[in-house]
Amino acid sequence: MTKSLYPDFYFQDIDLTMLSDLDQNQIPFPVVIKPNIGYSNVGVHKVKNEQDWDIAVNQLKADLLHSDGLYDSEVVGSQTILIEEWIQGEEYAIDGYYNQDGEPVILNVFKRLFKDDYDTSDRIYYTSKLAINEIYHEALKFMKNIQTVLPLRNYPVHFEIRKKGNRVIPTEINPLRFAGAGVRDSCGISG
């Protein structure tokens, strides 16, 4: 749906059964492979080059097999796999909604901290005034741009974006959850 907003972004979805037979010469490494429907980065792997392809594909399959008994197929889907260009930059997780007039509202911003350039784990998210100021206007602009291809009203959304320079690209848009499992649970407010 957002392809027109990011015409130069490499993206492909493929059936899991065809992943091992894919012509690797057609893939612009580095890329990320991940389930089309996912949660908590289950099965998300960065593939640096052709030499890492088979290892990453086998690990993704093992992750999906292991998660089969843990998550419902609507939470982690294992039939369709996404192959996406690796997006450089700082990553932010944002919760918001589109109000009854379709105007975007941002509720919170978390910046994601990784151990290195190849880490895809969900270990550390944090927020601060600085983190919010780094991305707030770009996040609002992103939400408005989404309106050009998907006119949303009265709609909650969680999304994650990466920013490098002036380039902001989504890594995830998900209407089914806010924050992360644990962030909202560990930040309880008592009366």
C-alpha positions as CSV (number, residue, x, y, z in Angstrom):
1,M,0.0,0.0,0.0
2,T,2.9,2.4,0.7
3,K,5.0,1.5,-2.4
4,S,4.1,4.7,-4.1
5,L,5.5,6.7,-1.1
6,Y,8.8,4.7,-1.3
7,P,9.4,3.9,-4.9
8,D,13.1,3.1,-4.5
9,F,12.7,0.8,-1.5
10,Y,13.4,-2.9,-2.2
11,F,10.7,-5.1,-0.9
12,Q,9.5,-8.6,-1.8
13,D,7.1,-11.1,-0.2
14,I,7.5,-14.7,-0.9
15,D,6.0,-18.0,0.2
16,L,8.1,-19.7,2.9
17,T,8.4,-22.8,0.8
18,M,10.1,-20.9,-2.0
19,L,12.6,-19.0,0.2
20,S,15.4,-21.5,-0.1
21,D,15.2,-21.6,-3.9
22,L,15.2,-17.8,-4.4
23,D,17.9,-16.5,-6.8
24,Q,20.2,-14.7,-4.5
25,N,21.7,-12.7,-7.4
26,Q,18.5,-10.7,-7.5
27,I,18.7,-9.6,-3.9
28,P,20.4,-6.3,-3.1
29,F,22.2,-7.3,0.1
30,P,22.1,-6.4,3.0
31,V,18.4,-7.2,3.6
32,V,16.1,-8.2,6.4
33,I,14.0,-11.4,6.2
34,K,11.0,-11.7,8.5
35,P,7.5,-13.1,8.7
36,N,4.8,-11.0,7.1
37,I,2.9,-11.2,10.4
38,G,5.1,-10.9,13.4
39,Y,5.6,-10.0,17.0
40,S,8.6,-9.4,19.2
41,N,11.0,-9.8,16.3
42,V,10.5,-13.6,16.1
43,G,12.2,-14.7,12.9
44,V,13.7,-11.3,12.0
45,H,17.2,-11.7,10.6
46,K,19.6,-9.3,8.9
47,V,21.3,-11.0,6.0
48,K,24.6,-9.2,5.2
49,N,25.5,-11.0,2.0
50,E,25.0,-14.2,-0.1
51,Q,27.3,-16.2,2.2
52,D,24.9,-15.5,5.2
53,W,21.7,-16.3,3.2
54,D,21.3,-20.0,4.0
55,I,22.2,-19.6,7.7
56,A,19.6,-16.8,8.0
57,V,16.9,-18.8,6.2
58,N,17.5,-21.9,8.3
59,Q,17.4,-19.8,11.5
60,L,14.2,-18.1,10.4
61,K,12.6,-21.5,9.8
62,A,13.8,-22.7,13.2
63,D,12.4,-19.6,14.9
64,L,9.0,-20.1,13.2
65,L,8.9,-23.8,14.1
66,H,9.7,-22.9,17.7
67,S,7.1,-20.1,17.8
68,D,4.4,-22.3,16.4
69,G,3.3,-23.5,19.8
70,L,3.8,-20.1,21.4
71,Y,1.8,-17.7,19.2
72,D,-1.4,-17.9,17.2
73,S,-1.0,-17.6,13.4
74,E,-2.6,-14.1,13.6
75,V,0.3,-13.0,15.9
76,V,3.3,-14.7,14.1
77,G,2.4,-15.9,10.6
78,S,4.8,-18.3,8.9
79,Q,3.5,-18.7,5.4
80,T,4.7,-15.4,3.8
81,I,8.1,-14.0,4.3
82,L,9.2,-10.4,3.6
83,I,12.5,-9.5,2.2
84,E,13.3,-5.9,2.6
85,E,16.2,-3.6,2.0
86,W,18.2,-3.0,5.2
87,I,17.3,0.5,6.5
88,Q,20.2,2.3,8.1
89,G,19.6,4.9,10.9
90,E,18.0,5.4,14.3
91,E,14.8,3.5,15.0
92,Y,11.8,4.8,16.8
93,A,8.6,3.1,18.0
94,I,5.6,5.3,18.0
95,D,2.0,4.9,19.1
96,G,-0.8,7.1,17.9
97,Y,-4.1,7.3,16.2
98,Y,-6.1,9.0,13.6
99,N,-9.0,11.0,15.1
100,Q,-12.5,11.2,13.7
101,D,-11.4,13.9,11.2
102,G,-8.4,11.7,10.1
103,E,-5.9,14.0,11.8
104,P,-2.9,12.1,13.2
105,V,-2.2,12.2,17.0
106,I,1.0,10.9,18.5
107,L,0.7,9.4,22.0
108,N,4.2,8.3,22.7
109,V,7.7,7.9,21.2
110,F,10.3,5.3,22.1
111,K,13.8,5.2,20.7
112,R,15.3,1.8,20.1
113,L,18.8,0.9,21.3
114,F,20.7,-1.9,19.5
115,K,24.0,-3.6,20.5
116,D,25.4,-3.2,17.0
117,D,24.5,-2.6,13.3
118,Y,23.2,-6.2,12.9
119,D,21.1,-6.5,16.0
120,T,17.3,-6.9,15.4
121,S,16.3,-7.8,19.0
122,D,13.7,-6.1,21.1
123,R,15.9,-5.5,24.1
124,I,15.9,-1.8,24.9
125,Y,13.4,0.9,24.2
126,Y,13.6,4.2,26.0
127,T,12.0,7.6,25.9
128,S,13.1,11.1,26.7
129,K,12.4,14.7,25.7
130,L,15.4,14.5,23.4
131,A,14.2,11.2,21.7
132,I,10.8,12.7,21.2
133,N,12.2,15.9,19.7
134,E,14.4,14.0,17.4
135,I,11.5,12.3,15.5
136,Y,8.2,14.0,16.5
137,H,7.8,16.2,13.4
138,E,9.0,13.5,11.0
139,A,6.6,11.0,12.6
140,L,3.7,13.3,12.3
141,K,4.6,14.0,8.6
142,F,4.9,10.2,8.1
143,M,1.4,9.7,9.5
144,K,0.0,12.4,7.2
145,N,1.7,10.8,4.2
146,I,0.1,7.4,5.0
147,Q,-3.2,9.3,4.8
148,T,-2.6,9.8,1.1
149,V,-2.7,6.1,0.4
150,L,-4.9,4.9,3.2
151,P,-7.5,7.4,4.5
152,L,-7.8,6.4,8.1
153,R,-10.4,7.7,10.7
154,N,-10.8,6.7,14.3
155,Y,-7.9,4.3,14.0
156,P,-5.2,3.3,16.4
157,V,-1.7,2.6,15.1
158,H,1.7,1.5,16.3
159,F,4.5,2.1,13.9
160,E,8.3,1.9,13.8
161,I,10.4,4.1,11.6
162,R,14.1,4.5,10.9
163,K,15.6,7.9,10.3
164,K,18.9,8.6,8.6
165,G,19.5,12.2,7.6
166,N,16.2,13.4,6.0
167,R,15.1,9.9,5.0
168,V,12.4,8.3,7.2
169,I,11.2,4.8,6.3
170,P,8.8,2.5,8.1
171,T,9.9,-0.8,9.4
172,E,6.5,-1.7,10.7
173,I,2.9,-0.4,10.8
174,N,0.7,-2.4,13.1
175,P,-2.8,-1.6,14.3
176,L,-3.1,-4.5,16.7
177,R,-0.9,-3.3,19.6
178,F,0.5,-0.3,21.4
179,A,3.9,0.0,22.9
180,G,5.4,-3.4,23.5
181,A,4.6,-6.3,25.7
182,G,6.3,-5.2,28.9
183,V,6.7,-1.5,28.4
184,R,3.2,-0.6,29.4
185,D,3.1,-3.4,32.0
186,S,6.2,-2.3,33.7
187,C,5.3,1.4,33.7
188,G,2.1,1.2,35.8
189,I,0.8,4.3,37.5
190,S,-0.6,3.9,40.9
191,G,-3.3,6.2,42.4
